[in-house]
Amino acid sequence: MRESSHLGATVTPLAGAGQRLAVGGPPLAGDVPDAGRARDAKPEAGIDRTLLYVARTPDPLLSAYLKSRGWEIATARTVHEASRLVKPEAAYAGIVDLTGFAPREFTGLETILRLQQVGWIALTDDSRLTDADVRRLIRHYCFDYVHVPVAHATLDYLVGHAYGMVSLCDLDTPGAAASQDEDEMVGTCEAMQQLFRTIRKVANTDATVFISGESGTGKELTALAIHERSARRKATFVPINCGAIPHHLLQSELFGYERGAFTGANQRKIGRVESANGGTLFLDEIGDLPLESQASLLRFLQEGKIERLGGREQIPVDLRIISATHVDLEAAMREGRFRADLFHRLCVLRVDEPPLRARGKDIEILAHHVLHKFKQDSARRIRGFTPDAIEALYNYNWPGNVRELINRVRRAIVMAESKLISAEDLDLAHFTAQQTVTLAQAREAAERRAIEAALLRHRHRLTEAAVDLGISRVTLYRLMGTHGLRDEKTLFVGEAENQAELPPDVQD
């Protein structure tokens, strides 16, 4: 979209459609004849047109006018409300009032602006247009934008045209759901916003990165996101799962070998490290790396050169290493299973992946995202989730994190007997309201979630987390023990500062 003329002829991408749609030039706000024709024209009878109106403070006069023009208005004040109103198989016009949202909310807004089946018109003002993020959202996801205040007739014309263009797309084809990026990271909660900010920061450097998180949280997606935003993005991204390769083969897999290095080595093989030259090497499950390979990796990190197995040539390799594991490496170092010097080489920059249970409303957003992406797996036209399914999604603890959520939703898509996925389809029927919860249990669960979220926000720095929660550091430490959150990572990060002020019985 041409930012210099917001109501001229435009060409903007329809998010997720995989194509560009040419949008004709609507009338200018001051063009009285066109505005009059739009005001006098009658909507076509028998056509149900839904308009999604997203604004912090919706204008009741605008809603009333558009309703009189034949629109069925669905109003949302938050991203979460908007995501629940949109059905994947239906076409919508959309108005998003950007003047009422804070800059920190733009990432969340982007998740709904990219919806393929909504043709968006943005409302903004001169001050907001100076923000690069606002211009990017409009340019990438909106058919057009107008300055506020704006004539209601002009908006009616614009949303009508956007709705007509969206209606031309086949929203139910299998390619529609698959058109979204396979490597897309979805999240609007504060923990994910912190993760996105961290990714952008570490991508600008070439230092090694260590990603810590539970199994299934998406550590490889984070590594790929860092690579794609770095100066090495045009080179290769080479992942290797250190736990999936037998230990006796890992050395040759990492560093390669020369012909004749061992029985069966009939030709030279380039290892993963060398093949990632110029790009990024992602070492997943680095905690499973045997000590022999740890020594070779440490030597490479120190010298920037490798030797193929059976060879003597020093081969320089320029790459960035990103590593990840769900293993507690601090405990592994104390037990002698992992070299401390290698850990400090790998963990120059640290990224903590939040578990799914700490991501709040993201659980429902992710479930709808997976449903929309894989709904073609079922012969039925699955439309969404029942209320008891949504309740079960929030009550379940998700030990397998995002990977488990994807598996449960995909299985439910195939096995569901109706057009709505139930808690029983998700195999979570015992996590609905039928299961009684005492007030003490509810308070305990809420307290644990609040502490866990604060620790994630502040990367397990107890002093800052305690201030955030409004309690002392000693109280936070004791509550962590009560809820089983006093893990080795927290002790490692804050042991020195914590032991200084803790009472003797706790220090022991």
C-alpha positions in Angstrom: 0.0 0.0 0.0 1.3 3.5 -0.8 1.6 5.3 2.5 1.4 8.7 0.8 -2.1 8.2 -0.4 -4.2 6.0 1.9 -7.3 6.1 -0.2 -5.8 5.6 -3.7 -5.5 2.5 -5.7 -3.6 -0.1 -3.7 -2.1 -3.5 -4.0 -1.9 -5.3 -0.6 -1.4 -8.9 0.4 -4.3 -10.8 1.9 -2.7 -12.5 4.9 -2.2 -16.3 4.3 -3.8 -16.2 0.8 -0.5 -16.7 -1.0 -1.5 -14.1 -3.6 -1.9 -10.4 -4.0 -5.3 -8.8 -4.6 -5.6 -5.6 -6.4 -7.9 -3.2 -4.6 -9.6 -0.4 -6.6 -9.6 3.2 -5.5 -12.6 4.0 -3.3 -13.9 7.6 -3.0 -12.1 10.1 -1.0 -13.7 11.4 2.2 -14.4 14.7 0.7 -15.8 13.3 -2.5 -19.5 14.2 -2.0 -21.0 12.7 -5.1 -19.5 9.2 -4.4 -20.3 9.4 -0.7 -23.9 10.3 -1.6 -24.2 7.3 -3.9 -22.8 5.0 -1.2 -25.3 6.5 1.3 -28.3 6.1 -1.0 -27.4 2.6 -2.3 -29.2 -0.3 -0.7 -27.5 -3.5 0.4 -28.4 -6.6 -1.6 -31.3 -8.5 0.0 -30.7 -12.1 1.1 -27.0 -11.7 1.7 -25.7 -12.0 5.3 -22.6 -9.9 5.6 -20.6 -10.0 8.9 -18.3 -7.2 9.9 -15.7 -7.6 12.7 -15.2 -4.4 14.5 -12.1 -4.4 16.8 -11.6 -1.4 19.0 -10.8 -0.6 22.6 -13.7 1.9 22.6 -16.1 1.0 19.8 -18.1 3.9 18.3 -21.8 3.1 18.9 -22.9 5.6 16.1 -20.7 3.9 13.6 -22.0 0.4 14.6 -25.6 1.7 14.3 -25.0 3.1 10.9 -23.3 0.0 9.5 -26.1 -2.1 11.0 -28.6 0.0 9.1 -26.6 -0.7 5.9 -27.2 -4.4 6.3 -24.0 -5.4 8.2 -24.1 -7.9 11.0 -21.7 -6.3 13.5 -19.5 -8.5 15.7 -17.6 -6.2 18.2 -14.4 -7.1 20.0 -12.4 -5.1 22.4 -9.4 -7.5 22.7 -7.5 -9.8 20.4 -8.8 -12.8 22.3 -12.4 -11.8 21.8 -11.8 -11.2 18.1 -10.2 -14.6 17.6 -13.2 -16.3 19.1 -15.6 -14.5 16.8 -14.0 -15.6 13.6 -15.0 -18.9 12.0 -12.5 -20.3 9.5 -14.9 -21.1 6.7 -16.7 -17.7 6.7 -15.8 -14.4 5.0 -15.7 -11.2 6.9 -15.1 -7.5 6.5 -13.1 -6.0 9.3 -12.5 -2.6 10.9 -9.5 -2.3 13.3 -9.1 1.0 15.2 -5.4 1.2 15.8 -5.7 4.5 17.8 -6.8 2.7 21.0 -4.2 0.0 21.2 -0.8 0.3 22.9 2.4 -0.5 20.9 3.0 -3.6 23.1 -0.3 -5.0 21.8 0.6 -4.8 18.1 2.1 -8.3 18.1 -1.2 -9.7 19.3 -3.1 -7.7 16.8 -1.0 -9.2 14.0 -2.3 -12.7 14.8 -5.9 -11.6 13.9 -4.9 -9.2 11.1 -3.2 -12.1 9.2 -6.5 -14.1 9.2 -7.2 -14.9 5.5 -10.9 -14.6 5.7 -11.1 -11.0 7.0 -10.7 -8.0 4.7 -9.4 -5.3 7.1 -9.8 -1.5 7.0 -7.6 0.3 9.5 -8.5 3.5 11.4 -5.6 5.6 12.5 -4.3 9.1 13.0 -1.2 11.1 12.0 0.6 10.3 15.3 0.2 6.6 14.9 1.4 6.6 11.3 4.8 7.7 12.5 5.2 4.3 14.1 7.0 1.8 11.8 5.0 -1.1 13.3 1.7 0.5 12.5 2.8 1.2 8.9 3.9 -2.4 8.6 0.6 -3.8 9.9 -1.3 -1.6 7.5 0.9 -2.4 4.5 1.0 -6.2 5.0 -2.5 -7.0 6.2 -5.0 -4.2 5.4 -6.9 -3.4 2.2 -6.9 0.3 3.0 -6.7 2.8 5.9 -8.4 6.1 6.8 -7.7 8.9 9.2 -10.2 9.5 12.0 -12.6 11.1 12.1 -14.1 9.6 8.8 -17.5 9.7 7.2 -19.5 6.7 7.9 -20.5 6.3 4.2 -16.9 6.1 3.2 -16.2 3.3 5.7 -19.3 1.5 4.4 -17.9 1.6 0.9 -14.5 0.4 1.9 -15.6 -2.5 4.0 -18.0 -3.5 1.3 -15.3 -3.6 -1.2 -12.9 -5.5 1.1 -15.7 -8.0 1.9 -16.2 -8.6 -1.8 -12.6 -9.2 -2.5 -12.3 -11.7 0.4 -15.4 -13.5 -0.8 -13.5 -14.3 -4.0 -11.1 -16.5 -2.1 -11.8 -20.2 -1.6 -11.4 -20.4 2.1 -12.2 -24.1 2.4 -9.5 -25.5 0.1 -6.9 -27.7 1.7 -4.2 -25.3 0.6 -5.8 -22.4 2.5 -5.0 -23.9 5.9 -1.6 -25.1 4.8 -0.6 -21.8 3.3 0.5 -20.5 6.7 4.1 -20.7 7.5 5.0 -24.1 8.8 7.5 -22.5 11.2 5.1 -19.8 12.5 5.4 -19.0 16.2 2.0 -18.1 17.7 1.6 -16.3 21.0 0.2 -13.1 22.6 0.8 -13.6 26.3 3.5 -11.6 28.1 5.9 -14.6 28.4 5.8 -15.0 24.6 6.2 -11.3 24.0 9.3 -11.4 26.2 10.5 -14.4 24.1 9.9 -12.5 20.8 11.8 -9.5 22.2 14.7 -11.7 23.3 14.8 -13.4 19.8 15.1 -10.0 18.1 17.9 -8.9 20.5 20.1 -12.1 20.2 19.6 -12.3 16.4 21.6 -9.1 16.1 24.7 -10.6 17.5 26.9 -13.6 16.5 27.4 -15.0 20.0 26.4 -18.6 20.9 22.9 -19.0 22.2 21.6 -21.6 24.7 17.8 -22.3 24.7 16.4 -23.8 27.8 12.9 -25.2 28.1 10.8 -28.3 28.6 10.3 -30.9 25.9 7.7 -29.8 23.3 7.9 -26.0 23.9 9.3 -25.3 20.4 13.0 -24.8 21.0 13.9 -25.6 17.4 11.4 -23.0 16.1 13.1 -20.4 18.4 16.5 -21.4 17.0 15.2 -21.1 13.4 13.6 -17.7 14.2 17.0 -16.4 15.5 18.7 -17.7 12.4 16.2 -16.1 10.0 16.6 -12.7 11.7 20.4 -12.8 11.8 23.1 -11.7 9.3 23.5 -15.4 8.5 19.9 -15.9 7.3 21.0 -16.4 3.6 23.2 -19.4 4.6 22.1 -22.8 5.8 20.5 -23.7 9.1 21.6 -27.2 10.0 19.8 -29.0 12.9 21.1 -32.1 14.6 19.5 -34.0 17.5 22.4 -35.2 19.7 20.1 -37.6 21.5 18.9 -39.4 18.3 22.3 -40.4 17.0 24.2 -43.4 18.6 27.2 -42.2 20.6 29.7 -44.1 18.6 28.5 -42.4 15.4 28.1 -38.9 16.7 31.7 -37.9 16.4 31.8 -38.7 12.6 28.3 -37.2 12.1 29.4 -33.9 13.6 32.9 -33.6 12.2 32.9 -35.9 9.2 35.5 -38.4 8.2 38.1 -39.1 5.5 38.2 -42.1 3.2 39.7 -45.1 5.0 39.2 -43.7 8.5 37.4 -46.9 9.5 36.0 -50.0 8.0 33.3 -49.0 5.5 34.5 -45.5 5.1 34.8 -45.7 1.3 34.7 -42.0 0.6 35.1 -38.7 2.4 32.0 -37.4 4.2 31.4 -33.8 5.2 30.1 -33.5 8.8 27.3 -31.3 10.1 29.6 -28.7 11.5 31.4 -28.2 8.2 28.1 -28.3 6.2 26.9 -25.4 8.3 29.8 -23.2 7.3 28.6 -19.6 7.0 25.3 -20.4 8.6 23.9 -21.7 11.9 24.4 -25.1 13.6 21.6 -26.1 15.9 22.5 -28.7 18.5 19.3 -30.0 20.0 19.4 -32.1 23.2 23.0 -31.0 23.8 22.7 -32.5 27.3 22.9 -36.0 25.7 26.3 -35.2 24.1 28.9 -37.8 25.3 32.1 -36.5 27.0 34.3 -37.4 24.0 32.2 -35.3 21.6 32.0 -32.5 24.2 35.8 -32.2 24.2 35.9 -32.0 20.4 33.2 -29.4 20.3 34.9 -27.3 22.9 38.1 -27.4 20.9 36.3 -26.2 17.8 34.6 -23.4 19.7 38.0 -22.2 21.0 39.9 -22.5 17.7 37.3 -22.2 15.0 38.8 -25.3 13.2 37.9 -29.0 12.9 39.6 -32.2 11.9 37.7 -34.9 10.1 37.9 -38.3 11.6 41.0 -40.0 10.1 42.4 -36.7 8.8 45.1 -34.3 10.0 44.1 -31.2 8.1 42.9 -28.2 10.2 39.7 -27.0 8.4 38.5 -23.5 9.4 34.7 -23.2 9.8 32.7 -20.0 10.4 29.3 -20.6 11.9 27.1 -19.7 14.8 26.1 -22.4 17.3 22.7 -22.5 18.9 22.1 -25.3 21.4 19.1 -26.5 23.4 18.1 -29.1 25.9 15.4 -30.0 28.4 18.1 -31.5 30.7 19.2 -29.6 33.8 22.8 -28.8 32.7 23.8 -27.3 36.0 23.0 -30.6 37.8 24.8 -32.5 35.0 27.9 -30.3 35.5 27.9 -31.1 39.3 27.6 -34.8 38.5 30.4 -34.7 36.0 28.2 -35.5 33.0 28.7 -32.2 31.3 31.8 -30.1 31.0 31.5 -26.7 32.8 33.9 -25.0 30.3 31.8 -26.2 27.4 28.6 -24.9 29.1 30.0 -21.4 29.5 31.1 -21.4 25.9 27.6 -22.4 24.7 25.6 -20.3 27.1 26.9 -16.8 26.3 23.3 -15.8 25.6 20.4 -17.6 27.2 16.8 -17.9 26.0 14.1 -19.5 28.3 11.1 -21.1 26.6 7.9 -20.7 28.6 5.9 -23.9 29.2 2.4 -24.0 27.7 0.7 -24.1 31.1 2.2 -20.6 31.8 0.9 -19.1 28.6 -2.7 -18.4 29.6 -5.0 -17.4 26.7 -2.5 -18.6 24.2 -3.6 -22.2 24.9 -7.0 -21.5 23.2 -5.4 -19.4 20.4 -3.0 -22.2 19.6 -5.8 -24.8 19.7 -7.8 -22.8 17.1 -4.6 -22.2 15.1 -4.0 -26.0 14.9 -7.6 -26.7 14.1 -7.5 -24.2 11.2 -4.3 -25.7 9.9 -5.3 -29.4 10.0 -9.0 -29.3 9.6 -8.7 -30.9 6.1 -7.7 -34.1 7.8 -11.4 -34.8 8.6 -14.2 -35.4 6.2 -16.4 -33.4 8.5 -16.3 -29.6 8.5 -15.0 -29.0 12.0 -16.1 -25.5 13.1 -14.5 -25.1 16.5 -14.5 -26.3 20.1 -17.3 -26.9 22.6 -17.3 -24.8 25.9 -16.3 -27.9 27.9 -13.4 -28.5 25.5 -12.1 -24.9 26.1 -12.5 -25.4 29.8 -10.5 -28.6 29.7 -7.7 -27.0 27.6 -7.2 -24.4 30.4 -7.5 -26.9 33.3 -5.0 -29.5 31.8 -1.4 -29.1 32.9 0.1 -29.9 29.4 3.3 -31.9 30.4 4.0 -32.3 26.7 3.5 -28.6 26.0 2.8 -27.4 22.4 3.7 -30.7 20.8 1.1 -32.5 23.0 -1.5 -29.8 22.2 -1.0 -30.3 18.4 -1.3 -34.1 18.7 -4.5 -34.0 20.8 -6.2 -31.5 18.5 -5.1 -33.4 15.3 -6.4 -36.6 16.8 -9.7 -34.9 17.8 -10.2 -33.5 14.3 -10.2 -37.1 12.9 -12.2 -38.7 15.7 -14.8 -36.0 16.4 -18.4 -37.2 15.8 -19.8 -33.7 15.4 -18.8 -30.3 14.0 -17.5 -29.1 17.3 -14.6 -30.8 19.2 -15.5 -31.8 22.7 -13.4 -32.4 25.8 -14.0 -36.1 25.3 -12.6 -35.9 21.7 -9.5 -34.4 23.2 -9.4 -37.2 25.8 -9.7 -34.5 28.5 -13.2 -35.1 29.7 -12.0 -35.5 33.3 -10.6 -32.0 33.3 -14.0 -30.2 32.9 -16.1 -28.6 35.6 -17.6 -31.9 36.6 -14.4 -32.4 38.6 -14.8 -30.6 41.9 -12.1 -28.2 43.0 -11.9 -26.8 46.5 -11.3 -23.1 47.1 -7.9 -24.0 48.7 -6.9 -26.0 45.6 -8.0 -23.1 43.3 -5.9 -20.6 45.3 -2.9 -22.9 45.3 -3.1 -23.4 41.6 -3.5 -19.6 41.0 -0.5 -18.9 43.3 1.7 -21.4 41.5 0.8 -19.9 38.1 1.6 -16.4 39.3 4.9 -17.4 40.7 5.9 -19.4 37.6 4.9 -16.5 35.3 6.9 -14.0 37.4 10.0 -16.3 37.3 9.7 -16.6 33.6 9.4 -12.9 33.0 12.5 -12.2 35.1 14.5 -15.2 34.0 14.5 -16.8 37.5 16.0 -13.7 39.1 14.4 -13.9 42.5 14.8 -10.3 43.6 13.0 -8.9 40.6 10.3 -11.6 40.6 9.6 -11.0 44.3 9.2 -7.2 43.7 6.9 -8.0 40.8 4.8 -10.3 43.1 4.8 -7.8 45.9 6.5 -10.1 48.4 9.9 -10.5 50.0 12.6 -12.6 48.4 12.6 -15.0 51.4 8.8 -15.5 51.1 9.2 -16.2 47.4 11.9 -18.7 48.1 9.7 -20.6 50.6 6.7 -20.5 48.3 8.8 -21.9 45.5 9.7 -24.8 47.8 6.0 -25.3 48.6 5.0 -25.5 45.0 8.0 -27.6 43.8 9.5 -24.7 41.8 12.8 -24.5 43.6 14.7 -26.2 40.7 18.4 -26.3 40.0 18.2 -23.6 37.5 16.9 -21.1 40.0 19.6 -22.1 42.5 22.3 -21.7 39.9 21.1 -18.3 38.7 20.6 -16.7 42.1 22.4 -18.8 44.6 24.9 -16.1 45.7 22.4 -13.4 46.2 19.8 -15.6 47.8 22.0 -17.3 50.3 23.2 -13.9 51.6 19.8 -13.0 53.1 18.1 -16.4 53.7 17.6 -17.7 57.3 19.9 -20.5 58.4 17.2 -23.2 58.3 16.6 -22.4 54.6 20.3 -22.1 53.7 20.9 -25.6 54.9 
